[in-house]
Amino acid sequence: MIGIDASLANAFRRILIAEVPTMAIEKVLIANNTSVIQDEVLAHRLGLIPIKVDPRLFEYKSESDPANEKNTIVFKLDVTCKKDGRNVINSVVKSDKLTWLPNGSEYEKPSTDQSSKSKTFTSFNCSQDSLPEFSSDPICPTYQDIIISKLRPGQVIELEAHAVKGQGKTHAKWSPVATARYRMLPEVVLLEDVGDDLAEELVQKCPMKVFDIEDLGGGKKKAKVVRPRECTLCRECIRGDGWDKRVQLRRVKEHFIFTIESTGALPPEVLFTEAVKILEEKCERILAELS
């Protein structure tokens, strides 16, 4: 990002972490859990599993809203550890065991009225896999090898997990990024020609290989800056007698290198676009209030 203030770069960073929404498991209905992991810890681990789905296709769900195909995703986890001779089956439960239920919940709500028809915990009007956006791209965990629990023969985990749309400022499980950070563009300047043995020494001093040697012919050589973006401003190159007179480290104040590590629901370029839209909406809201 070039030509902007640090406050604006930091605003994008904060929006990416806390305000760009994703889908995450919020409610876990546990039918049976005989593993060593307590129900609360198991539910928390499930909530932190990233889900591969575009959150823009879903609506926010409030406490009073019924769970339907537009605001809820339902997963099922039903694993039993068994012993088959010397082999132990399902000793490690991973995220690939989470099965998407496009028709909604299969668990019936407890009811005291025996005459009424039993209801499940969701009210889907249609199957989610019949919708065009999911028919060719089924919903699943982003990563299939996340360990949820370990079991011994005879232990069982049977549950339903309901995912809803939310923001990272409510809980970290809804944050779409593992991290979002920025730094000013480093500028490395050679104040004088650094040649021959000094050039070799300078190249060896830098752990990030920012410098290289240029062959001038006739046995002459000099150091040059080839990878300034790799500089971490560790100052190793200016340590020692006289090196601060040969090398100068600067930062370009209005040039930021922005790094976004997505959890996998959306690619980084889409996340940044969504962050720009959110900041735009905030500015428009303020202007409307002022006018």
C-alpha positions in Angstrom: 0.0 0.0 0.0 1.5 3.3 -1.2 0.6 6.9 -0.3 -1.5 6.2 2.8 -1.1 7.1 6.5 -0.2 4.5 9.1 -3.6 5.0 10.8 -5.4 3.8 7.7 -3.1 0.8 7.3 -3.9 -0.1 11.0 -7.6 0.4 10.4 -7.5 -2.3 7.6 -5.5 -4.6 9.9 -8.1 -4.2 12.8 -11.1 -4.7 10.4 -9.5 -7.9 9.0 -9.0 -9.4 12.4 -12.2 -8.3 14.1 -15.0 -7.3 11.6 -14.8 -9.3 8.4 -17.3 -12.1 9.1 -16.9 -15.9 8.7 -18.9 -19.1 9.6 -17.9 -21.0 12.7 -19.4 -23.6 15.0 -21.3 -21.9 17.7 -23.7 -24.6 19.1 -22.8 -28.2 19.8 -25.5 -30.8 20.7 -23.7 -33.7 22.4 -25.6 -37.0 22.4 -22.7 -39.1 23.7 -19.1 -38.3 24.7 -17.0 -40.9 26.5 -13.6 -39.6 25.4 -11.2 -38.0 28.0 -12.0 -34.5 26.6 -14.8 -32.7 28.5 -17.9 -31.6 26.6 -17.0 -27.9 27.0 -13.4 -28.3 25.7 -14.6 -30.5 22.8 -17.1 -27.8 21.8 -14.4 -25.1 22.0 -12.1 -27.2 19.8 -14.8 -27.7 17.2 -15.5 -23.9 17.1 -11.9 -23.2 16.2 -12.0 -25.4 13.0 -12.1 -23.2 9.9 -15.0 -23.9 7.6 -14.6 -23.8 3.8 -17.6 -21.7 2.8 -18.2 -18.2 1.6 -19.8 -16.3 4.6 -21.3 -13.8 2.1 -23.9 -16.4 1.1 -25.3 -16.5 4.7 -27.2 -14.2 6.9 -26.6 -13.3 10.6 -28.6 -15.3 13.1 -29.9 -13.7 16.3 -31.0 -15.6 19.4 -34.6 -15.3 18.4 -34.2 -16.3 14.8 -35.0 -19.9 13.8 -32.1 -21.9 12.4 -32.7 -22.2 8.7 -30.8 -22.9 5.5 -29.9 -19.2 5.2 -28.2 -18.8 8.5 -27.0 -22.2 9.8 -24.7 -25.0 8.7 -25.1 -28.3 10.4 -22.3 -30.9 10.8 -22.5 -34.4 12.3 -19.7 -36.2 14.1 -20.3 -39.9 15.0 -17.2 -41.9 15.7 -16.7 -45.1 17.7 -13.2 -46.5 18.4 -13.0 -50.2 17.9 -10.3 -52.9 18.0 -9.9 -55.1 15.0 -7.3 -57.7 15.9 -4.1 -55.8 16.6 -5.4 -52.7 14.8 -7.3 -49.9 16.5 -9.8 -48.1 14.3 -10.7 -44.5 14.8 -8.1 -43.9 17.5 -7.5 -40.4 16.2 -10.6 -38.3 15.4 -9.8 -35.6 12.8 -11.8 -32.9 11.2 -12.5 -35.0 8.1 -15.0 -37.0 10.2 -17.2 -33.9 10.4 -20.1 -34.7 7.9 -22.1 -31.9 6.5 -25.9 -32.3 6.9 -27.5 -30.3 4.1 -31.0 -31.1 5.3 -30.4 -29.7 8.7 -30.4 -31.2 12.2 -31.3 -34.9 12.7 -31.8 -34.5 16.4 -35.4 -34.1 17.7 -36.2 -31.4 20.2 -37.5 -32.7 23.6 -41.2 -32.0 23.8 -43.8 -32.6 26.5 -46.7 -32.7 24.0 -46.9 -36.3 22.8 -49.7 -35.5 20.2 -47.7 -32.9 18.3 -45.2 -33.8 15.5 -41.6 -33.9 16.7 -39.4 -31.0 15.6 -35.7 -30.9 15.0 -33.3 -28.1 16.1 -33.4 -26.5 12.6 -36.2 -25.4 10.3 -34.8 -25.9 6.8 -37.2 -25.2 3.9 -34.9 -26.9 1.4 -31.7 -28.9 1.3 -28.6 -26.7 1.1 -27.0 -29.0 -1.5 -29.9 -28.2 -3.9 -28.8 -24.5 -3.9 -26.5 -23.7 -6.9 -23.7 -22.2 -4.8 -23.3 -25.5 -2.8 -24.2 -28.2 -5.4 -20.8 -28.2 -7.0 -18.8 -27.1 -3.9 -20.0 -29.0 -0.8 -19.4 -27.4 2.6 -16.6 -29.0 4.7 -13.8 -28.1 7.1 -11.0 -26.1 5.4 -8.4 -28.6 6.6 -9.1 -32.3 6.9 -6.3 -33.2 9.3 -7.0 -31.2 12.4 -7.0 -33.5 15.4 -10.2 -33.1 17.4 -9.7 -35.9 19.9 -8.0 -39.3 20.6 -10.0 -42.4 21.5 -9.4 -45.8 23.0 -11.4 -48.9 22.1 -15.0 -48.6 23.3 -15.0 -44.7 23.5 -17.6 -42.8 21.5 -18.2 -39.3 20.3 -21.6 -38.5 18.9 -22.8 -35.0 18.3 -24.2 -32.3 16.1 -22.4 -29.0 15.5 -24.3 -25.9 14.2 -22.2 -23.1 12.6 -23.4 -19.5 12.2 -22.1 -16.3 10.9 -20.1 -14.0 13.2 -17.3 -11.6 13.7 -13.9 -11.8 15.3 -14.7 -9.1 17.8 -17.3 -11.4 19.3 -14.9 -14.5 19.5 -11.6 -15.3 17.8 -13.1 -18.4 16.1 -14.9 -16.0 13.7 -11.7 -14.2 12.7 -10.9 -14.9 9.0 -7.2 -14.4 9.4 -4.5 -16.2 11.4 -2.7 -12.9 11.4 -2.8 -9.6 9.5 0.2 -7.3 9.9 2.0 -4.5 8.1 5.5 -2.9 8.1 7.0 0.1 6.5 9.1 -0.6 3.4 12.7 -0.8 4.5 15.2 1.3 2.5 18.9 0.3 2.6 21.3 2.9 1.3 25.1 2.6 0.8 26.6 5.9 1.7 29.9 5.1 -0.1 31.3 2.4 -2.3 32.0 -0.8 -0.3 34.5 -2.8 -2.2 36.8 -5.9 -2.1 37.2 -7.4 1.4 34.7 -5.0 3.0 32.1 -6.1 0.4 32.7 -9.7 1.4 32.3 -8.8 5.1 29.1 -6.9 4.5 27.5 -9.8 2.6 28.4 -12.1 5.4 27.1 -9.8 8.1 23.5 -9.7 6.8 21.4 -12.7 7.8 18.7 -11.9 5.3 21.0 -11.8 2.3 20.0 -8.2 1.4 23.4 -7.5 -0.2 25.3 -9.1 -3.1 28.6 -8.6 -4.7 29.0 -7.0 -8.2 32.1 -8.0 -10.2 33.6 -4.9 -11.7 36.4 -6.8 -13.6 40.1 -6.6 -13.1 39.8 -8.3 -9.7 37.6 -5.4 -8.4 34.3 -5.9 -6.7 31.8 -3.9 -4.7 28.7 -4.5 -2.6 25.2 -3.6 -3.8 21.7 -3.8 -2.4 19.7 -6.4 -4.2 16.9 -7.4 -1.9 15.9 -4.4 0.2 12.4 -5.8 1.0 14.0 -8.7 2.8 15.6 -6.3 5.4 14.2 -6.7 8.9 16.2 -3.7 10.2 18.1 -6.0 12.6 21.0 -3.5 12.3 23.6 -6.3 11.9 25.0 -4.5 8.9 25.9 -1.4 10.8 27.4 -3.1 13.9 31.2 -2.6 14.2 33.6 0.3 13.7 32.7 2.6 10.9 29.8 0.6 9.4 27.2 3.2 10.3 29.2 5.6 8.1 28.9 3.2 5.1 25.4 1.9 5.5 22.2 3.7 6.4 18.8 2.0 7.2 15.6 3.9 6.7 11.9 3.4 6.5 9.6 4.7 3.7 6.8 6.3 5.8 4.0 6.1 3.3 4.8 2.7 1.8 3.5 -0.4 3.7 4.1 -4.1 3.1 0.9 -5.7 4.2 0.7 -9.4 5.0 -2.6 -11.4 5.3 -2.6 -15.0 6.4 -6.1 -16.4 5.7 -7.5 -19.3 7.7 -8.9 -20.6 4.4 -12.5 -19.6 4.2 -11.7 -16.8 1.7 -8.5 -15.9 -0.1 -6.4 -13.0 1.2 -7.2 -10.7 -1.8 -11.0 -11.2 -1.2 -10.6 -10.5 2.6 -8.8 -7.2 1.9 -11.5 -6.2 -0.5 -14.2 -7.0 2.1 -12.2 -4.9 4.7 -12.2 -1.9 2.3 -16.0 -2.3 1.8 -16.5 -2.3 5.6 -14.4 0.8 6.1 -16.2 2.5 3.2 -19.6 1.7 4.9 -18.3 3.2 8.1 -17.2 6.4 6.4 -20.6 6.7 4.6 -22.4 6.2 7.9 -20.4 9.0 9.6 -21.0 11.4 6.6 -24.7 10.6 6.7 -24.9 11.4 10.5 -23.0 14.6 10.0 -25.3 15.8 7.2 
